[in-house]
Amino acid sequence: MIRHPLLFGCALALPLTLCAQQASVQVQQPDLQGSRQLESLTATSVVRDYLQSWKAFRAALDRNAPRLLDQAFVGTARTKLSDTIAEQNKLGIHTHYVDRAHRLQIVFYSPDGLSIQLVDHVTYDEQVMQGNTVLAMQPIHARCLVVLTPSQTSWQVRIFQATAE
């Protein structure tokens, strides 16, 4: 049985011609509940780095190469994605993802500045492949709860939990 990698293990490409298409991104005003003030530069960096993590996610699951996760994912998210890639390898499959739309909102910024939580209502296409053969294809609408933590040069995804909408 093939498990849905995003919902199974994660905390995220069709053929390259389709990957060139940019996903639409809508960033809503932060809705911070009792946390510290969020500077616009921080919010911009978090959104940029989160969207970059999708590129790493797509490449890693398409190529079954966990090393491609290293710059964007740490902790639980990194471990679960690596486990998903290992499972794909055992099954002889790989997965293409194309993210179509993101609707992002930052909902928490920790008082110490060491974590930011955002919610992403995302639409993407998933294609499970064995070699060049498509085994399954489906559009997905999911609500992703994401926690990012700062590294020396960027924000990295530490927790990534997705539920179908």
C-alpha positions in Angstrom: 0.0 0.0 0.0 1.4 3.4 -0.9 0.9 5.9 1.8 0.5 9.6 1.1 4.0 10.9 1.9 2.9 14.4 2.9 0.2 13.3 5.3 2.1 10.2 6.4 5.5 11.5 7.4 5.9 15.2 7.0 5.6 17.9 8.3 6.5 18.8 0.0 7.0 17.9 -8.9 5.5 16.9 -12.2 7.8 16.9 -15.2 10.2 19.8 -15.3 8.1 21.8 -17.8 5.4 22.0 -15.2 7.7 22.8 -12.3 8.6 26.0 -14.0 5.1 27.3 -13.2 5.1 29.4 -10.1 2.6 28.7 -7.3 0.3 31.6 -6.4 1.2 32.9 -2.9 -1.2 34.9 -0.7 0.2 36.1 2.6 -2.4 37.2 5.1 -1.8 39.7 7.9 -0.2 37.9 10.9 -2.7 37.0 13.6 -0.3 36.8 16.6 -2.0 35.7 19.8 0.0 37.0 22.9 3.4 36.6 21.3 6.1 39.2 20.6 5.8 41.8 17.9 6.7 40.6 14.4 9.0 42.9 12.3 8.2 43.0 8.6 11.7 41.9 7.7 11.3 38.8 9.8 7.9 38.0 8.3 9.3 38.4 4.8 12.3 36.1 5.6 10.1 33.4 7.1 7.8 33.4 4.1 10.7 33.3 1.7 12.5 30.5 3.5 9.3 28.5 3.9 8.6 28.7 0.2 12.2 27.7 -0.5 11.6 24.6 1.7 9.0 23.5 -0.7 11.6 23.5 -3.5 13.9 21.3 -1.3 10.9 19.0 -0.4 9.9 18.5 -4.1 13.5 17.8 -5.2 14.2 15.4 -2.3 11.1 13.3 -2.8 11.4 13.3 -6.6 15.0 12.2 -6.5 14.8 10.1 -3.3 17.7 12.2 -2.0 17.4 13.1 1.7 20.6 15.2 1.5 18.5 17.8 -0.4 16.5 18.5 2.7 19.6 19.6 4.7 19.3 23.4 4.1 15.6 23.7 4.7 14.6 21.0 7.3 15.7 20.1 10.8 14.4 18.1 13.7 11.2 16.1 13.4 10.3 17.4 9.9 13.8 16.3 8.6 13.5 12.9 10.2 10.0 12.2 9.0 10.8 13.3 5.5 14.0 11.1 5.4 11.9 8.2 6.6 9.4 8.8 3.8 12.2 8.9 1.3 13.6 5.6 2.6 10.2 4.0 2.3 9.8 5.3 -1.2 13.2 3.8 -2.1 12.2 0.4 -0.7 9.0 0.5 -2.8 10.9 1.6 -5.9 8.9 4.8 -6.3 9.4 8.5 -6.2 6.9 11.3 -5.9 6.5 14.5 -8.0 4.8 17.5 -6.3 3.7 20.7 -7.9 2.5 23.3 -5.4 -0.2 25.4 -7.0 -1.3 27.8 -4.3 -0.3 28.8 -0.8 -2.3 30.9 1.5 0.0 31.7 4.5 -0.6 33.3 7.8 1.9 33.6 10.7 0.0 32.8 13.9 2.8 32.8 16.6 6.2 34.3 17.2 7.8 33.0 20.4 8.8 35.6 23.0 12.5 34.6 22.7 12.4 34.8 18.9 13.4 31.2 18.4 10.3 29.9 16.7 7.6 31.1 14.4 4.4 29.1 13.6 2.5 29.6 10.4 -0.5 28.0 8.8 -0.5 27.2 5.1 -3.6 26.4 3.2 -1.9 24.8 0.2 -3.1 23.3 -3.0 -0.7 21.0 -4.8 -0.6 18.1 -7.3 0.9 14.7 -6.3 2.1 12.2 -8.8 3.5 8.8 -7.5 5.9 7.4 -10.1 7.7 4.2 -10.7 10.4 5.1 -13.2 8.6 7.1 -15.8 5.3 5.4 -15.2 2.6 7.2 -13.3 1.0 5.0 -10.6 -1.3 7.5 -9.1 -2.0 11.2 -9.5 -4.2 13.5 -7.4 -4.8 17.1 -6.5 -4.5 17.8 -2.8 -5.9 20.6 -0.6 -4.2 20.6 2.8 -3.8 22.7 5.9 -0.2 22.7 7.0 0.9 23.7 10.5 4.5 24.6 10.3 7.1 25.6 13.0 10.3 27.3 11.8 13.4 28.0 13.8 16.3 30.3 12.9 19.6 29.0 11.8 22.7 31.1 11.1 21.4 32.2 7.7 17.8 31.3 7.3 14.6 29.9 8.9 14.3 26.1 8.8 11.2 24.0 9.0 11.3 22.0 12.3 7.7 20.7 12.4 5.5 20.1 9.4 2.0 18.6 10.0 -0.4 18.4 7.1 -4.1 17.5 7.3 -6.4 17.2 4.3 -9.0 19.9 3.9 
